[in-house]
Amino acid sequence: MKTFHNPHHALHQGREEMFRGRMVPCHEVPARLDFVLTELQRRPLGELLTPGISDAELDTAIAGVHSARYTAFLAGAWDEWVAMDPANAQRDALPSVWPLGNRHAFRTDVLPQNFTARLGLFSFDSGSPLMAGTWAAARGGAACALAAAREVLGGARSAFALTRPPGHHAGPDFFGGYCFLNNAAIAAQTLRDGGQQRVAVLDVDYHHGNGTQTIFYERADVLTVSIHGDPATEYPFFLGHADERGAGAGLGFNLNLPLPRGTGFEAWCAALDTAIDAIDDFNADALVVPMGLDTFEGDPISGFTLKSEDYDTVGRMIAAAGVPTVFVFEGGYAVAEVGVNAVNLLEGFCRSI
């Protein structure tokens, strides 16, 4: 299994985030990726590569899942933030005002001239700091996803996009949950554009991939399946319920499997069995796995109780689906353990194919 890692990831390193009503040091830190990379060097699964993707190719891939006005905002956001006040160069940008949608008579179709308003327009939380290197780091991650998908299109059984910031909370025109560009969606769309007729996304992160669901919700060519903490009590709260099955042409092509906080490995595996059955029924040609490791019992912002040794079983179960697979690194905030947990999962997969 080739791993494509993001050499620009550490350009995104937030100072603080708003978490449960107070400012705290960021949970999403560069060491997350570094621990995984170190473990892959200790227990190699294959080549460690940086993606060789041109800017034009990357622009096309990003435009396949994100709106032009959103990416234009991200590309220029830091310069605008500093232009407002030179002192802003010493602090990250966090949104402070949001439109709530037409239900509350707020307009989202008109692009505000005010930077603070646009920062809120394109975000859904105040926990995702934006800084000077955010756009470069996010683009580097999208390049990893594109390269991994191309590897699978070229005949490889699997590939791994190792990047941060993560991506599965980013929607077509919004960021949040530490995510700016949706790497899993970029990989899935790349597989579709490359000729795979039916692509499945299996999200195993503790937090529901609301951005991925939103991007593909009205499509029948991409099945989105997610096992996650029940949004009645768990972030991102406002999406991820079991009755969200898709809309229009996509009706029946979205499957959410929410589980209560405190769920252990046996019950979690039963949900994974259900997810894999759905992927099999869909007759997927390729699979993308947003690989969150925040299901681990020691994760500081999550609530399942998987142990490090359980991830080997998870990898073997995913391999049993028998589908060419792109893994994309997502959450996992027990930083010291995330490398072992990630490689356990990937080793379990590789040994079973």
C-alpha positions in Angstrom: 0.0 0.0 0.0 1.4 3.4 -1.0 1.0 6.3 1.3 0.8 9.8 0.0 1.6 12.3 2.7 1.2 16.0 2.8 4.5 17.9 3.2 2.6 21.1 3.8 0.4 20.0 6.6 2.3 21.8 9.4 1.6 25.1 7.8 -1.8 24.8 9.4 -1.3 24.9 13.2 -4.0 26.6 15.1 -3.4 28.5 18.3 -6.8 28.1 20.0 -10.3 26.9 19.2 -13.7 27.6 20.7 -14.7 24.3 22.5 -17.8 24.0 24.6 -18.0 27.7 25.2 -14.4 28.4 26.1 -11.1 28.9 24.3 -8.8 26.0 24.5 -5.6 24.8 22.8 -6.4 23.2 19.4 -7.0 19.4 19.5 -6.1 19.1 15.8 -2.3 19.5 15.8 0.6 18.6 13.4 1.8 15.8 15.8 -1.2 13.8 14.8 0.2 13.2 11.3 3.8 13.0 12.5 3.0 10.1 14.9 1.3 8.2 12.0 4.3 8.8 9.7 6.7 7.7 12.3 4.8 4.4 12.9 4.7 3.8 9.1 8.4 4.1 9.0 8.7 1.7 11.9 6.2 -0.8 10.4 6.3 0.0 6.6 3.3 -1.0 4.5 4.8 0.3 1.2 6.3 3.4 -0.3 5.9 6.8 1.5 5.4 9.4 -1.2 4.5 13.0 -1.7 1.9 13.6 -4.4 3.1 14.7 -7.8 0.0 16.7 -8.8 0.0 19.9 -10.9 -1.9 23.0 -9.8 -4.2 22.7 -12.7 -5.1 19.1 -12.0 -5.7 20.0 -8.3 -7.8 23.0 -9.2 -10.0 20.7 -11.3 -10.4 18.1 -8.6 -11.3 20.6 -5.9 -13.8 22.3 -8.2 -15.5 18.9 -8.7 -16.8 19.0 -5.1 -16.5 22.6 -3.9 -18.1 25.8 -5.1 -16.0 28.5 -6.8 -17.0 31.3 -4.5 -16.1 29.1 -1.5 -12.6 28.2 -2.7 -12.0 31.8 -3.8 -12.8 32.9 -0.3 -10.4 30.3 1.3 -7.6 31.2 -1.1 -7.7 34.9 -0.1 -9.0 34.7 3.4 -5.7 35.2 5.3 -4.7 38.2 3.3 -8.1 39.8 3.9 -7.9 39.0 7.6 -4.5 40.8 7.9 -5.6 43.7 5.7 -8.4 44.4 8.2 -5.8 45.0 10.9 -2.1 44.3 10.7 -2.3 43.0 14.3 -4.4 40.1 13.0 -1.2 38.5 11.7 -0.5 37.4 15.2 -3.9 35.7 15.7 -6.0 33.2 13.9 -9.3 34.0 12.2 -12.4 32.5 13.8 -16.0 33.3 12.8 -18.3 35.2 15.1 -21.5 35.6 13.1 -23.5 33.1 11.0 -26.6 33.1 8.7 -29.1 30.4 9.8 -30.8 29.9 6.4 -34.0 31.0 4.8 -36.1 29.5 7.6 -34.9 32.5 9.6 -35.0 35.0 6.7 -31.2 35.3 6.3 -29.8 35.6 2.8 -27.0 33.4 1.7 -27.1 34.0 -2.0 -25.7 37.5 -1.8 -22.0 37.5 -1.1 -21.2 40.1 1.6 -18.3 42.5 1.1 -17.4 42.4 4.8 -14.8 39.8 5.5 -16.3 38.9 8.9 -19.6 38.2 7.3 -18.1 36.0 4.6 -16.0 34.1 7.2 -19.3 33.3 8.9 -21.2 32.6 5.7 -18.7 29.8 4.8 -18.4 28.2 8.2 -20.6 26.4 10.7 -18.6 26.5 13.9 -16.1 28.6 15.8 -13.7 25.7 16.4 -11.9 25.7 13.1 -9.2 28.5 13.2 -7.9 29.7 9.8 -4.3 30.9 9.6 -1.7 31.9 7.0 -0.9 28.3 6.0 -4.4 26.9 6.0 -5.1 27.1 2.3 -1.7 25.6 1.3 -2.1 22.8 3.8 -5.6 22.0 2.7 -4.6 22.0 -1.0 -1.7 19.7 -0.1 -4.2 17.3 1.5 -6.5 17.4 -1.5 -3.5 16.5 -3.6 -2.9 13.4 -1.4 -6.5 12.3 -1.9 -6.2 12.8 -5.7 -3.0 10.9 -5.9 -4.3 8.0 -3.8 -7.4 7.7 -5.9 -5.4 7.7 -9.1 -3.2 4.9 -7.6 -6.4 2.8 -7.2 -7.6 3.8 -10.6 -4.3 2.5 -11.9 -5.0 -1.0 -10.5 -3.7 -0.9 -6.9 -5.8 -2.7 -4.4 -5.5 0.2 -1.9 -3.7 3.5 -1.1 -3.6 5.9 1.8 -3.9 9.6 1.8 -2.2 10.8 5.0 -3.0 14.4 5.6 -4.3 17.1 7.8 -6.3 19.2 8.3 -9.0 16.6 8.0 -11.8 16.9 5.5 -15.0 15.1 6.0 -16.9 17.9 7.7 -16.2 20.3 4.8 -19.2 20.7 2.5 -19.6 22.1 -1.0 -19.4 25.7 0.4 -18.6 25.5 4.1 -15.8 24.6 6.5 -16.0 23.4 10.2 -14.9 20.6 12.4 -11.3 21.4 11.6 -12.0 20.7 7.9 -11.6 23.0 4.9 -11.5 20.8 1.8 -13.3 17.4 1.7 -10.5 15.0 0.9 -12.7 11.9 0.9 -15.2 13.5 -1.5 -12.4 14.6 -3.8 -11.1 11.0 -3.8 -14.6 9.6 -4.5 -15.3 12.1 -7.3 -11.9 11.3 -8.8 -12.8 7.6 -8.8 -16.1 8.4 -10.5 -14.4 10.7 -13.1 -11.8 7.9 -13.7 -14.5 5.4 -14.8 -15.7 3.7 -11.6 -19.5 3.6 -12.0 -20.4 3.0 -8.3 -18.3 4.4 -5.5 -19.0 3.9 -1.8 -17.8 6.0 1.1 -17.5 4.3 4.5 -16.9 6.9 7.2 -15.6 5.3 10.4 -14.8 8.5 12.3 -16.5 9.1 15.6 -18.1 12.3 14.2 -20.6 12.2 11.4 -19.2 13.3 8.0 -21.8 15.9 7.4 -19.9 17.5 4.6 -19.5 14.3 2.6 -23.2 13.5 3.1 -24.2 17.0 1.9 -22.0 16.7 -1.2 -23.5 13.4 -2.4 -26.9 13.5 -0.8 -28.9 13.8 -4.1 -26.8 11.3 -6.1 -27.2 7.6 -6.8 -23.7 7.0 -8.1 -22.0 7.5 -4.7 -23.3 5.6 -1.6 -22.4 7.3 1.6 -22.4 5.2 4.8 -21.4 6.5 8.2 -20.9 4.9 11.7 -20.8 7.7 14.3 -21.8 9.1 17.6 -25.6 9.9 17.8 -26.1 13.5 16.7 -28.7 13.9 19.5 -25.7 14.3 21.8 -22.6 14.4 19.6 -21.0 16.8 17.2 -21.8 17.9 14.6 -25.3 17.6 16.1 -27.4 18.8 13.2 -26.9 16.0 10.7 -26.3 12.3 10.9 -29.6 10.9 12.0 -30.8 7.5 10.8 -33.8 8.8 8.9 -31.5 10.8 6.5 -31.6 8.4 3.5 -30.8 10.7 0.6 -33.0 12.9 -1.6 -34.2 13.0 -5.2 -32.1 10.6 -7.3 -30.0 9.9 -4.1 -32.9 8.6 -2.1 -31.8 5.3 -0.5 -28.1 6.0 -1.2 -27.2 7.5 2.2 -27.0 5.3 5.3 -26.4 6.6 8.8 -25.7 4.3 11.7 -25.6 6.5 14.8 -24.5 4.9 18.1 -24.8 6.1 21.7 -21.8 7.5 23.6 -20.1 4.7 25.4 -20.6 2.1 22.6 -18.1 -0.7 22.8 -16.4 -2.7 20.1 -18.9 -5.5 19.8 -21.8 -3.2 19.0 -19.6 -1.0 16.8 -18.6 -4.1 14.8 -22.3 -5.0 14.3 -22.8 -1.6 12.8 -19.7 -2.1 10.6 -21.2 -5.4 9.4 -24.4 -3.6 8.4 -22.4 -1.0 6.6 -20.4 -3.6 4.6 -23.6 -5.4 3.7 -24.9 -2.1 2.3 -21.7 -1.6 0.3 -22.0 -5.2 -1.0 -25.7 -4.6 -2.0 -24.7 -1.4 -3.8 -22.1 -3.5 -5.8 -19.5 -0.8 -5.4 -16.6 -0.7 -7.8 -14.4 1.3 -5.4 -14.5 2.4 -1.8 -13.3 5.5 0.1 -12.8 5.2 3.8 -12.6 8.4 5.8 -10.4 6.8 8.5 -11.1 8.5 11.8 -9.3 7.0 14.8 -11.3 9.0 17.4 -13.3 5.9 18.2 -10.4 5.0 20.4 -11.2 4.7 24.2 -8.7 7.4 25.1 -9.8 10.1 22.7 -10.4 13.4 24.5 -13.3 14.7 22.4 -15.1 11.5 21.6 -17.1 8.7 23.3 -16.6 5.1 21.9 -14.3 2.6 23.6 -12.3 0.8 20.9 -8.9 -0.4 22.0 -5.7 -0.3 19.9 -5.8 -4.0 19.1 -9.4 -3.6 17.8 -8.3 -1.6 14.8 -6.6 -4.7 13.2 -10.0 -6.3 13.2 -11.5 -3.2 11.7 -9.0 -3.3 8.8 -9.7 -7.0 8.2 -13.5 -6.4 8.1 -13.1 -3.6 5.6 -10.8 -5.8 3.4 -13.5 -8.5 3.4 -15.7 -6.1 1.3 -13.3 -7.0 -1.5 -13.3 -3.6 -3.1 -10.4 -1.4 -4.2 -10.0 1.1 -1.3 -8.7 4.6 -0.7 -8.1 5.4 2.9 -8.1 9.1 3.9 -6.8 10.1 7.4 -9.4 12.0 9.4 -9.9 12.4 13.2 -8.1 10.9 16.1 -7.1 13.2 19.0 -5.4 10.8 21.4 -2.2 12.0 19.7 0.3 9.6 21.2 -1.8 6.6 20.2 -3.0 7.7 16.8 0.0 6.3 14.9 -0.3 2.8 16.3 -4.1 2.7 15.8 -3.8 3.9 12.2 -1.2 1.4 11.2 -3.0 -1.4 13.1 -6.0 -0.8 10.9 -4.0 -0.6 7.7 -2.0 -3.7 8.5 -5.1 -5.6 9.3 -6.5 -4.6 5.9 -3.2 -5.4 4.0 -2.9 -8.9 5.6 -6.4 -9.8 4.6 -6.4 -8.9 0.9 
